[in-house]
Amino acid sequence: MTQTSKLICPNCGAEMNQHATKVDYDIVDPEVIDPVFGGVLKEAYFCPACGHTELKTARSPLVAT
């Protein structure tokens, strides 16, 4: 499992919960496509206080930096 940093809600300032990590295959820029997954990993976050959702680009745990 990848380790993520905490994300603060831009609307209300509460700490957001990470719900999932998904692969976005609709990316056309080959520079940002993860070679392992064939797309871009995105972390989905939800704010329990106000209901705001946010997507953040994640890094593959399998690719060396």
mmCIF file of the N, C-alpha and C atoms, coordinates in Angstrom:
data_MODEL
# 
_entry.id   MODEL 
# 
loop_
_atom_site.group_PDB 
_atom_site.id 
_atom_site.type_symbol 
_atom_site.label_atom_id 
_atom_site.label_alt_id 
_atom_site.label_comp_id 
_atom_site.label_asym_id 
_atom_site.label_entity_id 
_atom_site.label_seq_id 
_atom_site.pdbx_PDB_ins_code 
_atom_site.Cartn_x 
_atom_site.Cartn_y 
_atom_site.Cartn_z 
_atom_site.occupancy 
_atom_site.B_iso_or_equiv 
_atom_site.pdbx_formal_charge 
_atom_site.auth_seq_id 
_atom_site.auth_comp_id 
_atom_site.auth_asym_id 
_atom_site.auth_atom_id 
_atom_site.pdbx_PDB_model_num 
ATOM 1   N N  . MET A 1 1  ? 0.843   -1.170 0.000   1.00 0.00 ? 1  MET A N  1 
ATOM 2   C CA . MET A 1 1  ? 0.000   0.000  0.000   1.00 0.00 ? 1  MET A CA 1 
ATOM 3   C C  . MET A 1 1  ? 0.890   1.235  0.000   1.00 0.00 ? 1  MET A C  1 
ATOM 4   N N  . THR A 1 2  ? 0.522   2.234  -0.797  1.00 0.00 ? 2  THR A N  1 
ATOM 5   C CA . THR A 1 2  ? 1.301   3.458  -0.837  1.00 0.00 ? 2  THR A CA 1 
ATOM 6   C C  . THR A 1 2  ? 0.986   4.319  0.369   1.00 0.00 ? 2  THR A C  1 
ATOM 7   N N  . GLN A 1 3  ? 1.955   5.106  0.766   1.00 0.00 ? 3  GLN A N  1 
ATOM 8   C CA . GLN A 1 3  ? 1.738   6.010  1.879   1.00 0.00 ? 3  GLN A CA 1 
ATOM 9   C C  . GLN A 1 3  ? 1.419   7.380  1.305   1.00 0.00 ? 3  GLN A C  1 
ATOM 10  N N  . THR A 1 4  ? 0.335   7.982  1.756   1.00 0.00 ? 4  THR A N  1 
ATOM 11  C CA . THR A 1 4  ? -0.089  9.260  1.216   1.00 0.00 ? 4  THR A CA 1 
ATOM 12  C C  . THR A 1 4  ? 0.010   10.336 2.282   1.00 0.00 ? 4  THR A C  1 
ATOM 13  N N  . SER A 1 5  ? 0.146   11.569 1.827   1.00 0.00 ? 5  SER A N  1 
ATOM 14  C CA . SER A 1 5  ? 0.141   12.685 2.761   1.00 0.00 ? 5  SER A CA 1 
ATOM 15  C C  . SER A 1 5  ? -1.305  13.073 3.041   1.00 0.00 ? 5  SER A C  1 
ATOM 16  N N  . LYS A 1 6  ? -1.520  13.731 4.162   1.00 0.00 ? 6  LYS A N  1 
ATOM 17  C CA . LYS A 1 6  ? -2.870  14.154 4.513   1.00 0.00 ? 6  LYS A CA 1 
ATOM 18  C C  . LYS A 1 6  ? -3.294  15.289 3.597   1.00 0.00 ? 6  LYS A C  1 
ATOM 19  N N  . LEU A 1 7  ? -4.551  15.302 3.247   1.00 0.00 ? 7  LEU A N  1 
ATOM 20  C CA . LEU A 1 7  ? -5.091  16.338 2.386   1.00 0.00 ? 7  LEU A CA 1 
ATOM 21  C C  . LEU A 1 7  ? -6.118  17.125 3.186   1.00 0.00 ? 7  LEU A C  1 
ATOM 22  N N  . ILE A 1 8  ? -5.976  18.429 3.179   1.00 0.00 ? 8  ILE A N  1 
ATOM 23  C CA . ILE A 1 8  ? -6.898  19.321 3.887   1.00 0.00 ? 8  ILE A CA 1 
ATOM 24  C C  . ILE A 1 8  ? -7.919  19.856 2.895   1.00 0.00 ? 8  ILE A C  1 
ATOM 25  N N  . CYS A 1 9  ? -9.179  19.848 3.286   1.00 0.00 ? 9  CYS A N  1 
ATOM 26  C CA . CYS A 1 9  ? -10.260 20.317 2.426   1.00 0.00 ? 9  CYS A CA 1 
ATOM 27  C C  . CYS A 1 9  ? -10.090 21.804 2.124   1.00 0.00 ? 9  CYS A C  1 
ATOM 28  N N  . PRO A 1 10 ? -10.090 22.186 0.843   1.00 0.00 ? 10 PRO A N  1 
ATOM 29  C CA . PRO A 1 10 ? -9.958  23.595 0.496   1.00 0.00 ? 10 PRO A CA 1 
ATOM 30  C C  . PRO A 1 10 ? -11.215 24.406 0.834   1.00 0.00 ? 10 PRO A C  1 
ATOM 31  N N  . ASN A 1 11 ? -12.349 23.728 1.055   1.00 0.00 ? 11 ASN A N  1 
ATOM 32  C CA . ASN A 1 11 ? -13.595 24.430 1.374   1.00 0.00 ? 11 ASN A CA 1 
ATOM 33  C C  . ASN A 1 11 ? -13.745 24.755 2.854   1.00 0.00 ? 11 ASN A C  1 
ATOM 34  N N  . CYS A 1 12 ? -13.457 23.763 3.732   1.00 0.00 ? 12 CYS A N  1 
ATOM 35  C CA . CYS A 1 12 ? -13.744 23.974 5.152   1.00 0.00 ? 12 CYS A CA 1 
ATOM 36  C C  . CYS A 1 12 ? -12.542 23.775 6.073   1.00 0.00 ? 12 CYS A C  1 
ATOM 37  N N  . GLY A 1 13 ? -11.415 23.245 5.555   1.00 0.00 ? 13 GLY A N  1 
ATOM 38  C CA . GLY A 1 13 ? -10.216 23.071 6.360   1.00 0.00 ? 13 GLY A CA 1 
ATOM 39  C C  . GLY A 1 13 ? -10.139 21.765 7.138   1.00 0.00 ? 13 GLY A C  1 
ATOM 40  N N  . ALA A 1 14 ? -11.124 20.884 7.007   1.00 0.00 ? 14 ALA A N  1 
ATOM 41  C CA . ALA A 1 14 ? -11.104 19.595 7.704   1.00 0.00 ? 14 ALA A CA 1 
ATOM 42  C C  . ALA A 1 14 ? -10.169 18.625 6.980   1.00 0.00 ? 14 ALA A C  1 
ATOM 43  N N  . GLU A 1 15 ? -9.691  17.610 7.690   1.00 0.00 ? 15 GLU A N  1 
ATOM 44  C CA . GLU A 1 15 ? -8.859  16.588 7.065   1.00 0.00 ? 15 GLU A CA 1 
ATOM 45  C C  . GLU A 1 15 ? -9.743  15.666 6.228   1.00 0.00 ? 15 GLU A C  1 
ATOM 46  N N  . MET A 1 16 ? -9.325  15.432 5.001   1.00 0.00 ? 16 MET A N  1 
ATOM 47  C CA . MET A 1 16 ? -10.107 14.601 4.083   1.00 0.00 ? 16 MET A CA 1 
ATOM 48  C C  . MET A 1 16 ? -9.695  13.138 4.221   1.00 0.00 ? 16 MET A C  1 
ATOM 49  N N  . ASN A 1 17 ? -10.619 12.220 3.923   1.00 0.00 ? 17 ASN A N  1 
ATOM 50  C CA . ASN A 1 17 ? -10.376 10.786 3.962   1.00 0.00 ? 17 ASN A CA 1 
ATOM 51  C C  . ASN A 1 17 ? -10.053 10.290 2.562   1.00 0.00 ? 17 ASN A C  1 
ATOM 52  N N  . GLN A 1 18 ? -9.004  9.456  2.440   1.00 0.00 ? 18 GLN A N  1 
ATOM 53  C CA . GLN A 1 18 ? -8.724  8.844  1.142   1.00 0.00 ? 18 GLN A CA 1 
ATOM 54  C C  . GLN A 1 18 ? -9.616  7.630  0.983   1.00 0.00 ? 18 GLN A C  1 
ATOM 55  N N  . HIS A 1 19 ? -10.292 7.539  -0.156  1.00 0.00 ? 19 HIS A N  1 
ATOM 56  C CA . HIS A 1 19 ? -11.220 6.440  -0.393  1.00 0.00 ? 19 HIS A CA 1 
ATOM 57  C C  . HIS A 1 19 ? -10.694 5.389  -1.347  1.00 0.00 ? 19 HIS A C  1 
ATOM 58  N N  . ALA A 1 20 ? -9.948  5.800  -2.355  1.00 0.00 ? 20 ALA A N  1 
ATOM 59  C CA . ALA A 1 20 ? -9.511  4.823  -3.357  1.00 0.00 ? 20 ALA A CA 1 
ATOM 60  C C  . ALA A 1 20 ? -8.338  5.372  -4.146  1.00 0.00 ? 20 ALA A C  1 
ATOM 61  N N  . THR A 1 21 ? -7.634  4.473  -4.801  1.00 0.00 ? 21 THR A N  1 
ATOM 62  C CA . THR A 1 21 ? -6.633  4.841  -5.791  1.00 0.00 ? 21 THR A CA 1 
ATOM 63  C C  . THR A 1 21 ? -7.051  4.155  -7.076  1.00 0.00 ? 21 THR A C  1 
ATOM 64  N N  . LYS A 1 22 ? -7.264  4.948  -8.106  1.00 0.00 ? 22 LYS A N  1 
ATOM 65  C CA . LYS A 1 22 ? -7.765  4.442  -9.382  1.00 0.00 ? 22 LYS A CA 1 
ATOM 66  C C  . LYS A 1 22 ? -6.783  4.782  -10.491 1.00 0.00 ? 22 LYS A C  1 
ATOM 67  N N  . VAL A 1 23 ? -6.880  4.082  -11.607 1.00 0.00 ? 23 VAL A N  1 
ATOM 68  C CA . VAL A 1 23 ? -6.074  4.390  -12.780 1.00 0.00 ? 23 VAL A CA 1 
ATOM 69  C C  . VAL A 1 23 ? -6.935  5.181  -13.754 1.00 0.00 ? 23 VAL A C  1 
ATOM 70  N N  . ASP A 1 24 ? -6.426  6.352  -14.172 1.00 0.00 ? 24 ASP A N  1 
ATOM 71  C CA . ASP A 1 24 ? -7.097  7.183  -15.167 1.00 0.00 ? 24 ASP A CA 1 
ATOM 72  C C  . ASP A 1 24 ? -6.447  6.876  -16.512 1.00 0.00 ? 24 ASP A C  1 
ATOM 73  N N  . TYR A 1 25 ? -7.185  6.233  -17.410 1.00 0.00 ? 25 TYR A N  1 
ATOM 74  C CA . TYR A 1 25 ? -6.660  5.841  -18.715 1.00 0.00 ? 25 TYR A CA 1 
ATOM 75  C C  . TYR A 1 25 ? -6.880  6.908  -19.785 1.00 0.00 ? 25 TYR A C  1 
ATOM 76  N N  . ASP A 1 26 ? -7.557  7.992  -19.459 1.00 0.00 ? 26 ASP A N  1 
ATOM 77  C CA . ASP A 1 26 ? -7.878  9.032  -20.436 1.00 0.00 ? 26 ASP A CA 1 
ATOM 78  C C  . ASP A 1 26 ? -6.798  10.094 -20.557 1.00 0.00 ? 26 ASP A C  1 
ATOM 79  N N  . ILE A 1 27 ? -5.567  9.761  -20.243 1.00 0.00 ? 27 ILE A N  1 
ATOM 80  C CA . ILE A 1 27 ? -4.458  10.702 -20.309 1.00 0.00 ? 27 ILE A CA 1 
ATOM 81  C C  . ILE A 1 27 ? -3.774  10.539 -21.662 1.00 0.00 ? 27 ILE A C  1 
ATOM 82  N N  . VAL A 1 28 ? -3.529  11.658 -22.351 1.00 0.00 ? 28 VAL A N  1 
ATOM 83  C CA . VAL A 1 28 ? -2.899  11.583 -23.667 1.00 0.00 ? 28 VAL A CA 1 
ATOM 84  C C  . VAL A 1 28 ? -1.424  11.958 -23.648 1.00 0.00 ? 28 VAL A C  1 
ATOM 85  N N  . ASP A 1 29 ? -0.946  12.555 -22.571 1.00 0.00 ? 29 ASP A N  1 
ATOM 86  C CA . ASP A 1 29 ? 0.443   12.964 -22.471 1.00 0.00 ? 29 ASP A CA 1 
ATOM 87  C C  . ASP A 1 29 ? 1.311   11.773 -22.062 1.00 0.00 ? 29 ASP A C  1 
ATOM 88  N N  . PRO A 1 30 ? 2.152   11.238 -22.957 1.00 0.00 ? 30 PRO A N  1 
ATOM 89  C CA . PRO A 1 30 ? 2.959   10.065 -22.612 1.00 0.00 ? 30 PRO A CA 1 
ATOM 90  C C  . PRO A 1 30 ? 3.992   10.332 -21.519 1.00 0.00 ? 30 PRO A C  1 
ATOM 91  N N  . GLU A 1 31 ? 4.316   11.579 -21.259 1.00 0.00 ? 31 GLU A N  1 
ATOM 92  C CA . GLU A 1 31 ? 5.283   11.924 -20.210 1.00 0.00 ? 31 GLU A CA 1 
ATOM 93  C C  . GLU A 1 31 ? 4.769   11.595 -18.810 1.00 0.00 ? 31 GLU A C  1 
ATOM 94  N N  . VAL A 1 32 ? 3.451   11.625 -18.601 1.00 0.00 ? 32 VAL A N  1 
ATOM 95  C CA . VAL A 1 32 ? 2.898   11.413 -17.265 1.00 0.00 ? 32 VAL A CA 1 
ATOM 96  C C  . VAL A 1 32 ? 2.273   10.032 -17.073 1.00 0.00 ? 32 VAL A C  1 
ATOM 97  N N  . ILE A 1 33 ? 2.191   9.241  -18.134 1.00 0.00 ? 33 ILE A N  1 
ATOM 98  C CA . ILE A 1 33 ? 1.594   7.908  -18.031 1.00 0.00 ? 33 ILE A CA 1 
ATOM 99  C C  . ILE A 1 33 ? 2.517   6.978  -17.255 1.00 0.00 ? 33 ILE A C  1 
ATOM 100 N N  . ASP A 1 34 ? 1.970   6.306  -16.264 1.00 0.00 ? 34 ASP A N  1 
ATOM 101 C CA . ASP A 1 34 ? 2.710   5.337  -15.460 1.00 0.00 ? 34 ASP A CA 1 
ATOM 102 C C  . ASP A 1 34 ? 2.972   4.104  -16.316 1.00 0.00 ? 34 ASP A C  1 
ATOM 103 N N  . PRO A 1 35 ? 4.233   3.714  -16.520 1.00 0.00 ? 35 PRO A N  1 
ATOM 104 C CA . PRO A 1 35 ? 4.525   2.577  -17.394 1.00 0.00 ? 35 PRO A CA 1 
ATOM 105 C C  . PRO A 1 35 ? 4.022   1.237  -16.858 1.00 0.00 ? 35 PRO A C  1 
ATOM 106 N N  . VAL A 1 36 ? 3.814   1.131  -15.578 1.00 0.00 ? 36 VAL A N  1 
ATOM 107 C CA . VAL A 1 36 ? 3.331   -0.117 -14.988 1.00 0.00 ? 36 VAL A CA 1 
ATOM 108 C C  . VAL A 1 36 ? 1.830   -0.273 -15.217 1.00 0.00 ? 36 VAL A C  1 
ATOM 109 N N  . PHE A 1 37 ? 1.073   0.799  -15.026 1.00 0.00 ? 37 PHE A N  1 
ATOM 110 C CA . PHE A 1 37 ? -0.390  0.725  -15.091 1.00 0.00 ? 37 PHE A CA 1 
ATOM 111 C C  . PHE A 1 37 ? -0.980  1.182  -16.417 1.00 0.00 ? 37 PHE A C  1 
ATOM 112 N N  . GLY A 1 38 ? -0.204  1.858  -17.259 1.00 0.00 ? 38 GLY A N  1 
ATOM 113 C CA . GLY A 1 38 ? -0.709  2.311  -18.545 1.00 0.00 ? 38 GLY A CA 1 
ATOM 114 C C  . GLY A 1 38 ? -1.631  3.510  -18.457 1.00 0.00 ? 38 GLY A C  1 
ATOM 115 N N  . GLY A 1 39 ? -1.580  4.218  -17.369 1.00 0.00 ? 39 GLY A N  1 
ATOM 116 C CA . GLY A 1 39 ? -2.398  5.411  -17.158 1.00 0.00 ? 39 GLY A CA 1 
ATOM 117 C C  . GLY A 1 39 ? -1.792  6.219  -16.034 1.00 0.00 ? 39 GLY A C  1 
ATOM 118 N N  . VAL A 1 40 ? -2.601  7.058  -15.426 1.00 0.00 ? 40 VAL A N  1 
ATOM 119 C CA . VAL A 1 40 ? -2.139  7.874  -14.304 1.00 0.00 ? 40 VAL A CA 1 
ATOM 120 C C  . VAL A 1 40 ? -2.913  7.466  -13.057 1.00 0.00 ? 40 VAL A C  1 
ATOM 121 N N  . LEU A 1 41 ? -2.177  7.174  -11.974 1.00 0.00 ? 41 LEU A N  1 
ATOM 122 C CA . LEU A 1 41 ? -2.832  6.822  -10.715 1.00 0.00 ? 41 LEU A CA 1 
ATOM 123 C C  . LEU A 1 41 ? -3.406  8.079  -10.074 1.00 0.00 ? 41 LEU A C  1 
ATOM 124 N N  . LYS A 1 42 ? -4.664  7.995  -9.646  1.00 0.00 ? 42 LYS A N  1 
ATOM 125 C CA . LYS A 1 42 ? -5.341  9.105  -8.976  1.00 0.00 ? 42 LYS A CA 1 
ATOM 126 C C  . LYS A 1 42 ? -5.879  8.630  -7.636  1.00 0.00 ? 42 LYS A C  1 
ATOM 127 N N  . GLU A 1 43 ? -5.651  9.433  -6.601  1.00 0.00 ? 43 GLU A N  1 
ATOM 128 C CA . GLU A 1 43 ? -6.205  9.157  -5.279  1.00 0.00 ? 43 GLU A CA 1 
ATOM 129 C C  . GLU A 1 43 ? -7.491  9.969  -5.132  1.00 0.00 ? 43 GLU A C  1 
ATOM 130 N N  . ALA A 1 44 ? -8.559  9.315  -4.698  1.00 0.00 ? 44 ALA A N  1 
ATOM 131 C CA . ALA A 1 44 ? -9.841  9.982  -4.485  1.00 0.00 ? 44 ALA A CA 1 
ATOM 132 C C  . ALA A 1 44 ? -10.009 10.277 -3.004  1.00 0.00 ? 44 ALA A C  1 
ATOM 133 N N  . TYR A 1 45 ? -10.332 11.530 -2.677  1.00 0.00 ? 45 TYR A N  1 
ATOM 134 C CA . TYR A 1 45 ? -10.518 11.974 -1.298  1.00 0.00 ? 45 TYR A CA 1 
ATOM 135 C C  . TYR A 1 45 ? -11.932 12.517 -1.113  1.00 0.00 ? 45 TYR A C  1 
ATOM 136 N N  . PHE A 1 46 ? -12.446 12.385 0.127   1.00 0.00 ? 46 PHE A N  1 
ATOM 137 C CA . PHE A 1 46 ? -13.781 12.873 0.491   1.00 0.00 ? 46 PHE A CA 1 
ATOM 138 C C  . PHE A 1 46 ? -13.687 13.599 1.823   1.00 0.00 ? 46 PHE A C  1 
ATOM 139 N N  . CYS A 1 47 ? -14.320 14.759 1.922   1.00 0.00 ? 47 CYS A N  1 
ATOM 140 C CA . CYS A 1 47 ? -14.338 15.510 3.177   1.00 0.00 ? 47 CYS A CA 1 
ATOM 141 C C  . CYS A 1 47 ? -15.561 15.098 3.993   1.00 0.00 ? 47 CYS A C  1 
ATOM 142 N N  . PRO A 1 48 ? -15.349 14.557 5.197   1.00 0.00 ? 48 PRO A N  1 
ATOM 143 C CA . PRO A 1 48 ? -16.475 14.141 6.023   1.00 0.00 ? 48 PRO A CA 1 
ATOM 144 C C  . PRO A 1 48 ? -17.260 15.320 6.605   1.00 0.00 ? 48 PRO A C  1 
ATOM 145 N N  . ALA A 1 49 ? -16.658 16.502 6.609   1.00 0.00 ? 49 ALA A N  1 
ATOM 146 C CA . ALA A 1 49 ? -17.324 17.665 7.190   1.00 0.00 ? 49 ALA A CA 1 
ATOM 147 C C  . ALA A 1 49 ? -18.286 18.349 6.211   1.00 0.00 ? 49 ALA A C  1 
ATOM 148 N N  . CYS A 1 50 ? -17.832 18.565 4.958   1.00 0.00 ? 50 CYS A N  1 
ATOM 149 C CA . CYS A 1 50 ? -18.673 19.320 4.026   1.00 0.00 ? 50 CYS A CA 1 
ATOM 150 C C  . CYS A 1 50 ? -19.060 18.540 2.769   1.00 0.00 ? 50 CYS A C  1 
ATOM 151 N N  . GLY A 1 51 ? -18.470 17.349 2.562   1.00 0.00 ? 51 GLY A N  1 
ATOM 152 C CA . GLY A 1 51 ? -18.839 16.521 1.420   1.00 0.00 ? 51 GLY A CA 1 
ATOM 153 C C  . GLY A 1 51 ? -18.057 16.789 0.142   1.00 0.00 ? 51 GLY A C  1 
ATOM 154 N N  . HIS A 1 52 ? -17.077 17.683 0.182   1.00 0.00 ? 52 HIS A N  1 
ATOM 155 C CA . HIS A 1 52 ? -16.266 17.998 -0.995  1.00 0.00 ? 52 HIS A CA 1 
ATOM 156 C C  . HIS A 1 52 ? -15.435 16.782 -1.405  1.00 0.00 ? 52 HIS A C  1 
ATOM 157 N N  . THR A 1 53 ? -15.275 16.558 -2.714  1.00 0.00 ? 53 THR A N  1 
ATOM 158 C CA . THR A 1 53 ? -14.408 15.489 -3.207  1.00 0.00 ? 53 THR A CA 1 
ATOM 159 C C  . THR A 1 53 ? -13.244 16.095 -3.980  1.00 0.00 ? 53 THR A C  1 
ATOM 160 N N  . GLU A 1 54 ? -12.139 15.385 -3.989  1.00 0.00 ? 54 GLU A N  1 
ATOM 161 C CA . GLU A 1 54 ? -10.912 15.889 -4.614  1.00 0.00 ? 54 GLU A CA 1 
ATOM 162 C C  . GLU A 1 54 ? -10.148 14.704 -5.200  1.00 0.00 ? 54 GLU A C  1 
ATOM 163 N N  . LEU A 1 55 ? -9.550  14.884 -6.380  1.00 0.00 ? 55 LEU A N  1 
ATOM 164 C CA . LEU A 1 55 ? -8.672  13.891 -6.981  1.00 0.00 ? 55 LEU A CA 1 
ATOM 165 C C  . LEU A 1 55 ? -7.255  14.433 -6.981  1.00 0.00 ? 55 LEU A C  1 
ATOM 166 N N  . LYS A 1 56 ? -6.302  13.575 -6.639  1.00 0.00 ? 56 LYS A N  1 
ATOM 167 C CA . LYS A 1 56 ? -4.899  13.966 -6.569  1.00 0.00 ? 56 LYS A CA 1 
ATOM 168 C C  . LYS A 1 56 ? -4.083  12.902 -7.290  1.00 0.00 ? 56 LYS A C  1 
ATOM 169 N N  . THR A 1 57 ? -3.128  13.329 -8.105  1.00 0.00 ? 57 THR A N  1 
ATOM 170 C CA . THR A 1 57 ? -2.267  12.386 -8.800  1.00 0.00 ? 57 THR A CA 1 
ATOM 171 C C  . THR A 1 57 ? -1.388  11.655 -7.792  1.00 0.00 ? 57 THR A C  1 
ATOM 172 N N  . ALA A 1 58 ? -1.320  10.335 -7.912  1.00 0.00 ? 58 ALA A N  1 
ATOM 173 C CA . ALA A 1 58 ? -0.519  9.505  -7.014  1.00 0.00 ? 58 ALA A CA 1 
ATOM 174 C C  . ALA A 1 58 ? 0.695   8.983  -7.778  1.00 0.00 ? 58 ALA A C  1 
ATOM 175 N N  . ARG A 1 59 ? 1.643   8.441  -7.051  1.00 0.00 ? 59 ARG A N  1 
ATOM 176 C CA . ARG A 1 59 ? 2.823   7.831  -7.660  1.00 0.00 ? 59 ARG A CA 1 
ATOM 177 C C  . ARG A 1 59 ? 2.719   6.323  -7.508  1.00 0.00 ? 59 ARG A C  1 
ATOM 178 N N  . SER A 1 60 ? 3.185   5.615  -8.491  1.00 0.00 ? 60 SER A N  1 
ATOM 179 C CA . SER A 1 60 ? 3.183   4.169  -8.443  1.00 0.00 ? 60 SER A CA 1 
ATOM 180 C C  . SER A 1 60 ? 4.193   3.679  -7.412  1.00 0.00 ? 60 SER A C  1 
ATOM 181 N N  . PRO A 1 61 ? 3.802   2.753  -6.545  1.00 0.00 ? 61 PRO A N  1 
ATOM 182 C CA . PRO A 1 61 ? 4.754   2.211  -5.578  1.00 0.00 ? 61 PRO A CA 1 
ATOM 183 C C  . PRO A 1 61 ? 5.761   1.266  -6.241  1.00 0.00 ? 61 PRO A C  1 
ATOM 184 N N  . LEU A 1 62 ? 5.540   0.904  -7.497  1.00 0.00 ? 62 LEU A N  1 
ATOM 185 C CA . LEU A 1 62 ? 6.378   -0.072 -8.181  1.00 0.00 ? 62 LEU A CA 1 
ATOM 186 C C  . LEU A 1 62 ? 7.454   0.570  -9.060  1.00 0.00 ? 62 LEU A C  1 
ATOM 187 N N  . VAL A 1 63 ? 7.399   1.894  -9.224  1.00 0.00 ? 63 VAL A N  1 
ATOM 188 C CA . VAL A 1 63 ? 8.345   2.579  -10.099 1.00 0.00 ? 63 VAL A CA 1 
ATOM 189 C C  . VAL A 1 63 ? 9.349   3.333  -9.238  1.00 0.00 ? 63 VAL A C  1 
ATOM 190 N N  . ALA A 1 64 ? 10.631  3.109  -9.477  1.00 0.00 ? 64 ALA A N  1 
ATOM 191 C CA . ALA A 1 64 ? 11.673  3.814  -8.737  1.00 0.00 ? 64 ALA A CA 1 
ATOM 192 C C  . ALA A 1 64 ? 11.698  5.284  -9.130  1.00 0.00 ? 64 ALA A C  1 
ATOM 193 N N  . THR A 1 65 ? 11.956  6.150  -8.158  1.00 0.00 ? 65 THR A N  1 
ATOM 194 C CA . THR A 1 65 ? 11.997  7.582  -8.453  1.00 0.00 ? 65 THR A CA 1 
ATOM 195 C C  . THR A 1 65 ? 13.414  8.062  -8.609  1.00 0.00 ? 65 THR A C  1 
# 
